[in-house]
Amino acid sequence: MPAMTRSSGNSLAQRLIALIKEFMQFGMVGAAAYVIDVGLFNLLQHGPTGFLSGHPNSAQLMASSIATVFSWIANRYWTYRGRTQKNVAREATLFVLANLGGIAITQFCLLFTHHVLGLTSPLADNIAAYVVGFGLGTAFRFVFYHYIVFTGHKDRSPGDDDTDSSSPQGQAGSGTEPRTVPVSVRP
């Protein structure tokens, strides 16, 4: 009986480690996308060529679009590799929806700060948008990516095998059910 408890603990520990690894990779991709977003915005707005100088909304839209494409590619091929969907257009659409949801959360935090709390200073705006809104939006995107975008099983045909060939349960002929070992209990 203690062996069964230990194996359940290992399974939980392995899942927790995998989730932490996924979250760390997600965070690194997000940090890189943030640097791309801010860097491109400032380069387009204030850089040597000043390509979009005087057009901050256009510069922000272009920078955030490029950062979003980078984020999708990096998450698809690194953070969530092996869990990507066969229907790339559907996955990309869900990814965009997740990002729009994150933006909506940030916008809500700004609206709440301005119209409910009455706080309109630059400090209040930055805290509402880049601390509270960004934090809540990031948590929303992580959960959305994990459970909806990068599921890896939504578009599989019924004949596809979901087992992992590296585990004993994933060996040919074992199916998706784990093998059971008869246990006798002596009084």
Salt bridges, closest charged atoms under 4 A:
GLU22 OE1 - ARG83 NH1 3.22
GLU22 OE2 - HIS146 ND1 2.58
GLU91 OE2 - ARG76 NE 2.36
ASP125 OD1 - HIS114 NE2 2.56
ASP160 OD2 - LYS86 NZ 2.84
ASP162 OD1 - ARG156 NH1 2.56
